[in-house]
Amino acid sequence: MQLAELHKLEHFRNRWIALDPRGGNGLAALRNGCVVVDFDPDVGVLCARLEREGRSSLEIHFCCTPR
């Protein structure tokens, strides 16, 4: 799966997603080795949750509705 493919998945649509570029365990794996570790419609809530979990060095992306 590629990042563009995440935009097509209903459960990620219109939500912020946190990707770990180092790989590992996650909710979905991308072809480039990144994994989705969490997602939320509110970026502030997502970042607060990631901080509480001690997660760092993540990429945050917004999955918008495809045209």
N, C-alpha and C positions, 0 to 999 in steps of 0.2 A: 504494500500500500504506500502511496505517496501522499505528501501533504495535501495536494489538490483533491485527492480522493476523500480525505476527511471532510471536506466541505460538502460532499454528497451524502454523507451518513446522517440520518435524521437525528440521532441522539447527540451529535456534536454541533449540529446546525444552530447558528446564532448564539454560540457559547464561546467563552475563552477556554483555550486548552493549554496545558503545560506539557511541554515535550522535554524529555531528557535526551540530549544528543549523544550521551555516552552509552545508551542502550540499557539493557537490564530488563527487569520485570516491569510490566505496565499493562494498561488496558487495551492497547493496540500497538502493533509494531509497524513501522514504516520501512520501506525498502532501503532507505539510506542508513538504517541502523538505529534511528531515533525511536523512542517509545512514548506514547501518551501516558502520563502518570496521573493526571487529574483534569477535571473540566468543571466549569460553572458559568452561568449567565452573567455573574457579577465578578469583574476582575479583582475588586478589592477583597471579596470573600475568598476567591481562589488563592490570591497571594497570601492572605492571612492564614489559611489552612496549610499551605505549603510551608510557610515559615514555622508554624507550630510543629509540623512534622520534621523540621530540620532539613528540608529539601533546599538545594542551592544549585547554581549553574544550569538553570533551566531556561528554555525558550518559551515565551508566551505568545500565542497566536489567537486571532479571532476567526472563527469559522463562520463566514457569512453565507446567506442563502445564495446558491448559484443562480446565475441569470439564465 
